[in-house]
Every structure is written in C-alpha cells, then in structure tokens.
Amino acid sequence: MLAAVAREQGHHVSYIDCIAEKLNPVEGINEVLLQSPEIVIGLAGFQSFLHDLKELIEIKDKLKGVRVGLVGYYPTLYPEKTIDKGIDFVLLGEGEIGLKALLVGKLASPGIASFKGNGGIAPRLTSDEYNKLPIPAFDLIKPQLYREVGLGSSLVCVQFTRGCPYSCSYCVTTYGQKMVRRSVGNVLDELETIQKMGIAYVRIMDDTFNVNHKWVVDICKGMVDRKINLKWSALSRVDTLDREVLKYMRQAGCRRVLVGIESGSQRVLDYYKKGYKVEEIASCVQMIRKAGLVSMGFFMVGAPFEEWEDVKKSIDMAKECKLDYVIVSMLSLYPGIPLEKEINDLYELNPWDGINCYKDESHNERILYWTKKFYKAFYFSPVGIKTGLRNLIKEPMITCKALIGMLKFIFINSQNKTDHNAYL
C-alpha cells in the first residue's frame, strides 16, 4: 500500500522481501544498495525488530545521502528512541499519512516523527480516506513465493478493514479499537485486479473479517456476480460466525477459516477476556465443517496461572472438534497491551534488548514443553494424521518439509535432564 501511495505521487518504487526471496542480511542489503534509493522504508516486525533496525542503519552508513525510516508497532510506540538509534524518520500508525507528508517535505506533519525532532502523532484514517487509497502495488511482489500449507502458492495478502472492536487482554491492537472498512465496491475492484494478474490465492489479513455480517455477505455476493474466481482464507472469532455467512463465504471461494480459539479452559478464556464460553467453540467449528470449509484453530499456552490440566482441555477440544489444523503459540507480552500491566512483576519485557519472557526460567521451559506436547498430541492423533495425509497427496514436497520442521521443534533438545513429569 505504501508503495502504491508513493507511485501515486510520481515516485519510482521497488519492494524487497528478503524472507520470501531467501536473501540473507548481506544479500538483502546489497540488493537495496544496487537500487541507489533516496528513501528506504523498512517494516519492523516484533521478533525481528532489532535486526530490522540494525540493517537499516547499515544501509544508511553505506549509501550516502539516503534517508531510512521504519513503520510498525514498535517504532510508532517509541519514535524518539528509534530515531536516537540512527533512523531518520518513523511513519507513525497506519503509515500512509506520514508517507505523503514525507514525500513533499512536510516533516512536521501528523503521521511522521522525523530527524527534525518532532515527536508526531499517529492519526487514524477515516473510512472515506481509507477508501481513497490506491490499490496496493501487487505487481512489485512475486506471488509464486507465497503460499498457505494445504492451499497452494501464488498468493497475496489483502486488508479490507483496520481496527478491532474486541478487548482481548493479550492482543496488540495495531490500529486501535475503532474500526474502519472499505466499501464493497472498493474491495471487489481490488480482488478483480488480483484475479487479472493470474494470482490464485488470497489471505485476508483483517484482525476479524466477520464483524459486520451484511458487509461480508455483500462482498461474497459481489464476487459471485462479477465472477471473481479466487480461493481465499480469513481470520475470524468464535462468536462472529453463523451458517448464513459461512454459506456465502464458501460460494465466493473461501476455503479456510482461521479462528482465534486460544484455550479450551474457561478460566483461561475469561482471563484473556475473550467474551465467549467454551461450549460455543465446538458449535463454531462444526458450522465451519458443515459449510465445507477447512478449519484452523489458534491456541495459546502460558497464562501465569495455567496448569497442565488447562492445556490438556485445549488439546482434547482440538481433537474432539476435529479441527483440520492447529497453530500453538506461547504467550508473549508486548508494550501497551492490557496484560502487560497485570503480570509486569512476573514478566521481563525489553524490545531494545530482545527480551520477552517470564522471569522464572522454569516457567518458560514448562510452557515450551506444553507447546511441544500440544503439537505432538494433535498431529499424531487420527485427526491430525488425516490432515497430514490429505496434504501429502496434494503437496508432497511442501508437506514433508513442514513435517520435518514440526518434528525438529517437537523433539530437538527434548531429551535433557529436566524431569518433564513435574510439568504434567
């Protein structure tokens, strides 16, 4: 999107994804230097924040006259400190407002923190402003490098809403709780453009795609009417799906629904302020299955009071619901989220030193062990094996690679002196 905004203002733009293109840091930096750019903007990830910062500074040191900047959650939260580290500017919040100002030299404008010393603010786009943004510059990427396991390659990511109205205590609400969405016509135009480019798959990255049912249904009907033949997946919540919406999603090409379940234990769900009951999860997954869609459930392990029994409830639920896939992550805190204040005395968080873990090392080991147990219990169960065999037939090489990665995670360093029975 930022590239499209720059193009709209008459600038030549290139885009490099070092991960997708399998470029190591040296190769990635050299690729940037070959372009001889006047401005370089990096996307700062959570786990990769320090690396992103370091490599941009290295580009600045090697390329005379270049201005380097960052966009992302951490730079927006800590603009002055980011600039103190050697970055020239930060595009605050959504990025487009700051970029437009930067490209015309208005460095004191909202949306940008610059080397001039202004701290800046992170304004939100209105729905009208959001709809006036150009279609992202999909031609700059190599869609064949992107894929979802079990779906296929030639994939791009899209975003049609910004903001999330829910209050999950562990979640980073990058754009806040105020939600803005693009018009149905605007969404359909973008999807039509993607189809004309020969791209087969789309991942909708909205935090919760199904908040407004009418809007979703209208998009799905429009895709059918305009013969937009794309396969796609979307993120949702347990309490934002119903049979009608799922029916229209399936008709419009949806093949997978990714659901933030988090836990099969009610006390853990309540702690995370999910706002729904355990009993609703099974019925949600059943609806997804009956609609002919693949279900993927996100789970999280590591609430400060969590016991093995809580984790076992999640594992049992995942198998009993017959989810097709599970993704299990360990609880991580981020600055500014509600949970940070609640367990600040138990947790050590310092993005500037790359520290993000519980102070009690034995608890970190425990939740890592539980995470491995979760993956092993699910994917070596009849339900998980069925998913694996289905993928093996469809994509043998990719499935084998994924299996090897999972086995390494589950078993590597598992045989140590720790008495794992103490964790159960």
C-alpha positions in Angstrom: 0.0 0.0 0.0 2.8 2.4 0.9 4.5 1.6 -2.5 1.2 2.4 -4.3 0.9 5.7 -2.4 4.4 6.7 -3.4 3.7 5.8 -7.0 0.6 7.8 -7.0 2.8 10.8 -6.1 5.0 10.1 -9.1 7.9 8.2 -7.5 9.7 5.1 -8.7 9.3 2.3 -6.2 10.8 -1.1 -5.7 10.0 -3.7 -3.0 12.2 -6.4 -1.5 11.0 -9.2 0.8 14.3 -10.9 2.0 12.5 -13.7 3.7 10.4 -14.8 0.7 13.3 -14.3 -1.7 15.6 -16.2 0.7 18.2 -13.4 0.9 20.5 -13.3 3.9 21.1 -10.0 5.6 24.2 -9.2 3.5 22.4 -10.1 0.2 19.4 -8.1 1.2 21.4 -5.0 2.0 23.3 -5.4 -1.3 20.1 -5.6 -3.2 18.9 -2.3 -1.7 22.3 -0.7 -2.4 22.0 -1.7 -6.1 18.8 0.3 -6.4 20.6 3.5 -5.2 17.4 4.8 -3.5 16.8 8.2 -2.0 14.5 6.8 0.7 14.3 3.3 2.2 11.4 2.2 4.4 11.5 -0.9 6.5 8.7 -2.8 8.2 9.6 -3.6 11.8 8.4 -6.9 13.0 8.1 -7.9 16.7 10.7 -10.7 16.9 12.9 -9.2 14.2 12.8 -5.6 15.4 16.4 -5.3 16.4 17.6 -7.0 13.2 15.4 -4.7 11.1 16.8 -1.6 12.9 20.4 -2.8 12.5 20.2 -3.5 8.8 18.5 -0.1 8.0 21.3 1.7 9.9 23.9 -0.3 7.9 22.2 0.8 4.7 22.3 4.4 5.9 26.0 4.0 6.6 26.8 2.5 3.2 24.7 4.7 1.0 25.5 8.4 1.1 22.5 10.7 1.2 19.9 8.1 1.7 17.1 8.6 4.3 16.0 5.5 6.1 12.8 5.0 8.1 10.6 2.4 9.8 6.9 1.7 10.0 5.4 -0.7 12.6 4.1 -1.1 16.1 7.4 -0.6 18.0 8.6 2.4 16.0 5.2 4.0 16.5 5.3 3.3 20.2 8.9 4.5 20.6 9.5 7.0 17.8 12.1 9.2 19.6 14.2 6.2 20.8 14.0 4.6 17.3 15.4 7.9 15.8 18.0 8.1 18.5 19.3 4.7 17.3 20.1 6.2 13.9 16.9 6.1 12.0 15.9 9.3 10.1 12.1 9.0 10.5 9.2 6.9 11.6 5.9 6.6 9.8 3.5 6.5 12.7 0.5 4.3 12.9 -1.1 3.4 9.5 1.8 5.0 7.6 0.1 6.5 4.5 -0.5 10.0 6.0 3.1 10.2 7.2 4.5 9.0 3.8 2.5 11.5 1.8 3.9 14.3 4.1 7.5 12.9 3.9 7.4 12.8 0.1 6.5 16.5 -0.2 9.0 17.5 2.5 6.4 18.3 5.3 8.4 16.7 8.1 6.4 18.5 10.8 3.1 16.9 9.7 1.0 14.4 11.7 1.9 10.8 11.0 5.6 11.3 10.9 8.3 11.5 13.5 11.5 12.8 11.9 15.1 13.7 12.5 13.9 17.3 12.8 12.9 16.5 16.3 9.1 16.5 16.1 7.6 13.6 18.1 4.5 13.4 15.8 1.2 11.7 16.4 -0.4 8.6 14.9 -3.6 9.8 13.3 -6.3 7.3 12.1 -7.6 7.3 8.6 -11.4 7.8 8.3 -13.4 5.3 6.3 -13.6 7.9 3.5 -9.8 8.4 3.5 -9.2 4.6 3.6 -11.4 4.2 0.5 -9.5 6.8 -1.4 -6.2 4.9 -1.0 -4.9 3.3 -4.2 -5.0 -0.5 -4.8 -1.7 -1.9 -3.4 1.1 -2.4 -5.8 0.8 -6.2 -6.1 2.9 -6.2 -9.2 6.0 -5.4 -7.1 5.9 -8.8 -5.4 6.5 -12.4 -6.6 3.2 -14.1 -5.6 4.6 -17.6 -6.5 6.9 -17.2 -3.5 4.0 -17.1 -1.1 1.7 -20.0 0.0 -0.5 -21.4 2.7 0.1 -25.0 3.6 -2.7 -27.1 2.2 -4.0 -24.4 -0.1 -1.3 -23.7 -2.6 1.0 -20.9 -3.9 0.7 -17.8 -6.0 -0.8 -15.9 -3.0 -1.1 -12.3 -1.9 -2.3 -10.8 1.4 -5.0 -8.2 1.5 -6.6 -6.0 4.1 -10.1 -4.5 3.9 -10.6 -3.3 7.5 -8.4 -1.7 10.1 -9.0 -1.7 13.8 -10.6 -4.4 16.1 -13.5 -3.7 18.4 -12.7 -6.5 20.8 -10.8 -6.2 24.0 -8.6 -9.4 24.3 -6.1 -8.7 27.0 -3.1 -10.3 25.2 -3.6 -8.7 21.8 -1.8 -5.9 20.0 -4.5 -3.7 18.5 -2.2 -2.0 16.0 -4.9 0.4 14.7 -6.9 0.6 18.0 -10.5 -0.5 18.6 -12.1 2.0 16.2 -12.9 0.0 13.0 -12.8 1.5 9.5 -13.7 -0.6 6.5 -13.5 -0.2 2.7 -16.6 -0.2 0.6 -17.9 -3.3 -1.0 -17.2 -1.9 -4.5 -13.6 -0.9 -3.5 -13.0 -4.4 -2.1 -14.3 -6.1 -5.3 -12.2 -3.9 -7.5 -9.1 -4.9 -5.7 -10.0 -8.6 -5.9 -10.8 -8.3 -9.6 -7.4 -6.7 -10.1 -5.7 -9.6 -8.3 -7.5 -12.2 -10.4 -6.5 -10.4 -13.7 -2.8 -10.7 -12.5 -3.2 -14.5 -12.5 -2.9 -14.9 -8.8 -4.8 -17.9 -7.4 -5.0 -17.4 -3.6 -5.7 -14.5 -1.2 -5.2 -14.3 2.5 -7.5 -11.7 4.1 -5.4 -10.2 7.0 -8.2 -8.3 8.7 -8.0 -8.9 12.5 -11.6 -10.1 12.4 -13.1 -10.3 8.9 -16.6 -11.2 10.1 -17.5 -8.4 12.4 -20.2 -6.9 10.0 -22.2 -9.8 8.5 -24.0 -7.7 5.9 -20.7 -6.3 4.6 -19.2 -9.8 4.3 -22.3 -11.2 2.6 -22.4 -8.3 0.1 -18.7 -8.9 -0.8 -19.3 -12.6 -1.3 -22.4 -12.0 -3.5 -20.4 -9.4 -5.5 -17.6 -11.9 -6.0 -20.1 -14.4 -7.4 -21.8 -11.8 -9.6 -18.6 -10.5 -11.0 -17.2 -14.0 -11.5 -14.1 -13.3 -9.3 -12.7 -16.8 -9.1 -10.2 -16.7 -6.2 -9.6 -19.1 -3.4 -9.2 -17.3 -0.1 -8.9 -17.6 3.7 -9.8 -15.2 6.5 -9.4 -14.7 10.2 -12.4 -14.8 12.5 -13.7 -15.3 16.1 -15.8 -18.0 17.6 -18.7 -15.5 18.1 -18.7 -13.8 14.7 -19.7 -16.7 12.5 -23.0 -18.1 11.6 -24.3 -20.6 9.0 -25.5 -17.9 6.5 -22.2 -16.1 6.4 -20.3 -19.3 6.1 -22.5 -20.4 3.2 -21.9 -17.2 1.3 -18.2 -17.3 2.0 -17.9 -20.9 0.6 -19.9 -19.9 -2.5 -17.5 -16.9 -3.1 -14.3 -19.1 -3.0 -13.4 -19.2 0.7 -11.6 -22.4 1.5 -10.3 -21.9 5.0 -11.4 -20.1 8.2 -8.8 -19.3 10.8 -10.3 -19.0 14.3 -8.7 -17.5 17.4 -9.7 -20.0 20.0 -6.8 -19.6 22.4 -7.9 -22.2 25.0 -10.3 -25.0 25.9 -10.3 -23.9 29.5 -13.0 -21.4 30.5 -10.8 -19.8 33.3 -8.1 -19.1 30.7 -10.6 -17.7 28.2 -12.0 -15.4 30.9 -8.5 -14.3 31.9 -7.8 -13.3 28.2 -11.2 -11.5 28.1 -12.4 -13.5 25.1 -16.0 -12.9 25.8 -17.4 -16.3 24.9 -18.0 -19.7 26.5 -16.1 -22.9 25.8 -19.3 -24.5 24.7 -19.5 -22.1 21.7 -16.2 -23.3 20.3 -17.4 -26.8 19.3 -20.5 -25.5 17.6 -18.4 -22.9 15.7 -16.0 -25.5 14.3 -18.9 -27.8 13.5 -20.5 -25.0 11.4 -17.3 -24.4 9.6 -17.0 -28.1 8.7 -20.7 -28.4 7.6 -20.1 -25.4 5.3 -17.4 -27.4 3.6 -14.6 -25.2 4.8 -11.2 -26.1 6.3 -10.8 -25.0 10.0 -7.6 -23.8 11.6 -7.6 -23.0 15.3 -5.1 -20.7 17.0 -4.3 -21.7 20.6 -2.0 -20.1 23.2 -0.1 -21.6 26.1 1.4 -19.8 29.0 -1.1 -17.8 31.2 0.7 -17.2 34.5 -1.7 -19.5 36.5 -2.1 -22.1 33.7 -1.7 -25.7 34.6 -1.3 -28.8 32.5 -5.0 -29.6 33.0 -5.8 -26.4 31.2 -3.6 -27.2 28.3 -5.0 -30.8 28.2 -8.5 -29.3 27.9 -7.3 -27.4 24.8 -5.7 -30.5 23.3 -8.8 -32.6 23.9 -11.1 -29.9 22.5 -8.9 -29.5 19.3 -9.2 -33.3 18.7 -12.9 -33.6 19.6 -13.9 -30.7 17.4 -11.9 -32.3 14.6 -10.1 -29.1 13.7 -8.1 -29.6 10.5 -5.1 -27.6 11.8 -3.9 -26.1 15.0 -1.3 -23.3 15.5 0.0 -23.2 19.0 2.0 -20.2 20.3 3.5 -19.4 23.7 2.1 -16.3 25.4 4.2 -13.2 24.6 3.7 -9.8 26.1 4.0 -6.5 24.1 4.3 -3.0 25.4 0.9 -1.2 25.6 -1.3 -4.3 25.8 -3.6 -4.7 28.9 -1.9 -7.9 30.1 1.4 -6.1 30.4 0.4 -4.2 33.5 -1.2 -7.3 35.1 1.8 -9.5 35.1 4.6 -7.0 34.9 6.1 -8.3 38.1 6.4 -11.8 36.6 7.5 -10.9 33.1 10.6 -9.3 31.6 9.9 -7.2 28.5 12.5 -5.1 26.8 12.3 -4.8 23.0 15.5 -2.9 22.9 17.4 -5.9 24.3 15.3 -8.5 22.6 14.0 -9.8 25.9 10.4 -11.2 26.0 9.9 -14.0 28.5 8.9 -14.8 32.1 11.4 -14.1 34.8 11.1 -17.6 36.1 13.1 -19.7 33.6 11.4 -22.9 34.8 8.0 -21.5 33.7 9.4 -20.7 30.3 10.7 -24.3 30.0 7.3 -25.6 31.2 5.2 -23.7 28.6 7.7 -24.7 25.8 7.3 -28.3 26.8 3.5 -28.0 26.9 3.5 -26.4 23.4 5.5 -29.3 22.0 3.2 -31.8 23.7 0.2 -30.0 22.2 1.6 -30.3 18.7 2.6 -33.9 19.2 -0.8 -34.9 20.7 -2.8 -33.3 17.9 -0.8 -34.0 14.8 -0.1 -37.6 15.8 -3.8 -38.3 16.6 -6.2 -39.7 13.9 -7.5 -36.2 13.2 -4.0 -34.7 12.7 -2.8 -37.7 10.6 -5.8 -37.3 8.3 -4.9 -33.7 7.7 -1.2 -34.7 7.0 -2.2 -37.5 4.6 -4.5 -35.1 2.7 -1.8 -32.6 2.3 0.8 -35.2 1.4 -1.3 -36.3 -1.6 -1.8 -32.7 -2.7 1.6 -31.2 -1.9 4.1 -33.9 -1.1 7.3 -31.8 -1.0 5.8 -28.9 1.0 4.1 -31.4 3.4 7.3 -33.3 4.0 9.2 -30.0 4.6 6.5 -28.9 7.1 6.6 -32.3 8.8 10.4 -32.2 9.2 10.1 -28.7 10.7 7.5 -29.8 13.2 9.4 -32.9 14.2 12.5 -30.8 14.8 10.5 -28.4 17.0 8.9 -31.2 19.0 11.9 -33.4 19.6 15.1 -31.3 19.3 16.6 -30.6 22.8 13.7 -32.5 24.3 16.0 -35.1 25.9 17.6 -33.2 28.7 18.0 -33.6 32.4 14.7 -31.9 33.3 12.1 -34.1 34.8 9.2 -33.3 32.5 6.8 -35.3 34.6 6.9 -32.4 37.0 5.2 -30.3 34.3 2.2 -32.6 34.0 
